Amino acid sequence: MARRKRALEVVRDDGEGRPSRSNRLNFFELAYQRIEELLVHCELKPGQFMTMQELQEITGFGRTPVHHAVNRLSADTLIIIRPRHGLHIAPIDLARERMLLDLRRDMERFVIRLAADRASLSHRNQALHIERLLRERRASLTLDEFNHIDRRIDALVLEAAGEPFLVHTLRPLHTLYRRIGYIHHRFMPGQADLSGTIDRHLAILAAVASRRVDDAVKASDALIDYMGEMFTGMEAGIDPRLLDCSIEPLLGA
């Protein structure tokens, strides 16, 4: 028995104090989540150039987790890897992201239909809990807090849908449009009010919680329509340097 215990300890620990494989995988995911959050909140500015070392210092994670996360975010088209030149935070192309909204609409319809149809009692309970929180906090919710809840809603819907392939396909789109929503509400004049997006998320949660498939699809379409309206204002009204910080300011401003 003692010999078996020692063998298991060797599997968990490489003898040099490094974490087990499962812990390393957790670090990879945490690094990805942290960098994703920095992208959404434009703390990593679209168009910004930086080194891997700088990203390690910003996130507080070591080289391996950050390298792993950057590779995934490069595949997500959010970070561009420039060999021998470092990293380039991909600028925002409003025309491209508006076009991709049609792709997201079709994919969300498929996902939300599965989620509403397959939602377990646990999933429905979580949806009701988030719905109640949104209703209670709708008047005081900050943009950062809403983005945290929005990420939870996306994860819940994908989990309820029960198809792991969809996570890898939709997650980059969620990040793209969460960043668009952040810029819209944070920087567009007169657009700080979150009630419009909160109402549409409430409709999705209510439909999933009650397993009303058709209503869930309609609520998903309504959210995509709302996001499409954001682009109309941003195409003419947003400072282009918010979409690509490498653009030279006008008159040296």
C-alpha positions in Angstrom: 0.0 0.0 0.0 2.8 2.4 0.9 4.5 1.6 -2.5 1.2 2.4 -4.3 0.8 5.7 -2.4 4.3 6.8 -3.4 3.7 5.9 -7.0 0.6 8.1 -7.1 2.5 10.9 -5.5 5.1 10.7 -8.3 2.3 11.0 -10.8 1.0 14.1 -9.1 4.3 15.8 -8.5 7.3 15.9 -10.9 9.7 16.1 -7.9 10.7 19.7 -8.4 7.6 21.4 -6.9 5.9 22.0 -10.1 2.1 21.7 -10.2 0.3 18.6 -11.6 -0.9 18.5 -15.1 -4.5 19.2 -14.0 -3.3 22.3 -12.1 -1.3 23.4 -15.2 -4.5 23.1 -17.3 -6.3 25.2 -14.7 -3.6 27.9 -15.1 -4.0 27.8 -18.8 -7.7 28.4 -18.5 -7.3 31.2 -15.9 -4.7 32.9 -18.1 -7.1 32.7 -21.1 -9.9 34.2 -19.0 -7.7 37.0 -17.7 -6.5 38.0 -21.1 -10.0 37.7 -22.5 -11.2 40.1 -19.8 -8.4 42.6 -20.6 -9.4 42.5 -24.3 -13.1 43.0 -23.6 -12.5 46.0 -21.3 -9.9 47.4 -23.8 -7.2 47.4 -21.2 -5.3 45.6 -24.0 -6.2 48.2 -26.7 -7.1 47.2 -30.2 -4.1 47.8 -32.4 -1.6 47.7 -29.5 1.8 46.1 -29.9 3.4 44.3 -27.0 5.8 41.5 -26.0 5.0 38.2 -24.4 7.0 39.3 -21.3 4.8 42.4 -20.9 1.6 40.3 -21.1 3.0 38.0 -18.4 3.6 41.0 -16.2 0.2 42.4 -16.8 -1.6 39.1 -16.1 0.7 37.8 -13.3 0.9 34.3 -15.0 4.0 32.6 -16.1 5.3 32.0 -19.6 3.7 28.7 -20.3 0.1 29.5 -19.4 0.3 32.9 -21.2 1.9 31.3 -24.3 -0.9 28.7 -24.3 -3.6 31.4 -23.9 -2.1 33.5 -26.6 -2.1 30.6 -29.1 -5.8 30.1 -28.4 -6.6 33.8 -28.7 -4.6 33.9 -32.0 -6.8 31.1 -33.3 -9.8 33.2 -32.1 -8.4 36.1 -34.3 -8.2 38.4 -31.2 -4.4 38.4 -31.0 -2.0 38.4 -33.9 1.4 36.7 -33.3 4.2 38.5 -35.1 7.2 36.2 -35.2 10.3 38.0 -33.8 8.2 41.2 -33.3 5.9 40.2 -30.5 2.1 40.4 -30.2 -0.4 42.6 -31.9 -3.8 43.1 -30.4 -6.1 42.7 -33.4 -7.7 46.0 -34.4 -11.5 46.0 -34.5 -13.0 45.8 -38.0 -16.6 47.0 -37.7 -17.5 45.8 -41.2 -16.2 42.3 -40.5 -17.8 42.0 -37.1 -21.1 43.2 -38.4 -20.9 40.5 -41.1 -20.0 37.9 -38.5 -23.2 38.8 -36.6 -25.2 36.9 -39.1 -23.1 33.8 -38.4 -23.6 34.3 -34.7 -27.4 34.7 -35.2 -27.6 31.3 -36.8 -25.3 29.6 -34.3 -27.1 31.1 -31.3 -30.5 29.9 -32.7 -29.1 26.4 -32.8 -27.5 26.6 -29.3 -30.5 28.3 -27.6 -32.9 25.7 -29.1 -30.7 22.9 -27.6 -30.4 24.7 -24.3 -34.1 25.3 -23.8 -34.9 21.8 -24.9 -32.2 20.0 -22.8 -32.0 22.3 -19.7 -31.8 20.2 -16.5 -33.4 21.3 -13.2 -30.0 22.6 -12.2 -29.6 24.7 -15.3 -33.1 26.1 -14.9 -32.5 26.9 -11.3 -29.3 28.8 -12.3 -31.1 30.7 -15.0 -33.8 31.8 -12.5 -31.1 32.8 -10.0 -29.3 35.0 -12.6 -32.7 36.4 -13.8 -33.6 37.4 -10.2 -30.2 39.1 -9.7 -30.5 41.1 -12.9 -33.9 42.3 -11.9 -32.8 43.3 -8.5 -29.7 45.0 -9.7 -30.8 46.4 -13.0 -30.7 50.1 -11.8 -27.3 49.9 -10.2 -25.4 47.3 -12.3 -22.0 48.6 -13.6 -20.8 47.7 -17.1 -18.0 45.5 -15.6 -20.5 43.7 -13.4 -22.9 43.1 -16.3 -20.1 41.7 -18.5 -19.3 39.2 -15.7 -22.9 38.1 -15.6 -23.1 38.0 -19.4 -20.2 35.6 -19.4 -22.0 33.4 -16.9 -25.1 33.4 -19.0 -23.2 32.4 -22.1 -21.5 29.6 -20.2 -24.8 28.4 -18.7 -26.5 28.3 -22.1 -23.6 26.4 -23.7 -23.5 23.9 -20.7 -27.3 23.4 -21.0 -27.0 22.8 -24.7 -24.6 19.9 -23.9 -22.4 20.0 -27.0 -18.8 20.7 -26.2 -17.9 21.5 -29.9 -20.1 24.6 -29.6 -18.0 26.0 -26.8 -14.9 26.3 -29.0 -17.0 27.7 -31.9 -19.0 30.3 -30.1 -16.7 31.5 -27.3 -14.6 33.7 -29.6 -17.7 35.3 -31.0 -19.0 36.0 -27.5 -15.7 37.8 -26.8 -15.8 39.8 -30.0 -19.3 41.1 -29.3 -18.8 41.6 -25.5 -16.0 44.0 -26.5 -18.2 45.8 -29.0 -20.9 46.1 -26.3 -18.3 47.5 -23.9 -17.1 50.1 -26.3 -20.7 51.0 -27.2 -21.9 51.5 -23.7 -18.6 53.0 -22.4 -17.7 55.5 -25.1 -20.7 56.2 -27.3 -22.5 59.4 -26.1 -25.8 58.7 -24.5 -25.4 54.9 -24.5 -24.4 54.2 -20.9 -27.9 52.8 -20.0 -27.8 49.0 -19.8 -31.5 48.4 -19.6 -31.9 47.5 -23.3 -29.4 44.7 -23.2 -30.5 43.6 -19.7 -34.1 43.2 -20.9 -33.1 41.0 -23.8 -31.0 38.8 -21.5 -33.9 38.5 -19.1 -36.1 37.2 -21.9 -33.5 34.5 -22.8 -33.1 33.4 -19.2 -36.9 33.2 -18.6 -37.4 31.2 -21.8 -34.6 28.7 -20.9 -35.8 28.4 -17.3 -39.3 27.5 -18.5 -38.0 25.4 -21.4 -40.0 27.4 -24.0 -38.0 26.6 -27.1 -39.7 29.0 -29.6 -39.6 31.9 -27.1 -35.9 31.2 -26.4 -35.1 31.5 -30.2 -37.2 34.7 -30.5 -35.4 36.2 -27.5 -32.0 35.2 -29.0 -32.9 36.9 -32.3 -34.0 40.0 -30.4 -30.6 40.2 -28.7 -28.7 39.9 -32.0 -31.0 42.6 -33.5 -30.1 44.9 -30.6 -26.4 44.2 -31.1 -26.8 45.0 -34.8 -28.2 48.4 -33.9 -25.0 49.2 -32.0 -23.0 49.0 -35.2 -25.2 51.6 -36.9 -24.2 54.3 -34.4 -20.6 53.2 -34.0 -19.8 53.2 -37.7 -20.3 57.0 -37.8 -19.9 58.1 -34.1 -17.0 56.2 -32.6 -13.5 57.6 -32.4 -11.5 55.4 -34.8 -8.6 55.3 -32.3 -10.8 53.2 -30.0 -10.9 50.6 -32.7 -7.2 50.8 -33.6 -4.9 52.7 -31.2 -2.1 52.8 -33.8 -4.1 55.4 -35.9 -2.4 58.8 -35.6 -4.5 61.4 -33.7 -5.9 64.4 -35.5 -4.0 67.7 -35.0 -1.8 66.0 -32.5 -4.7 65.5 -30.0 
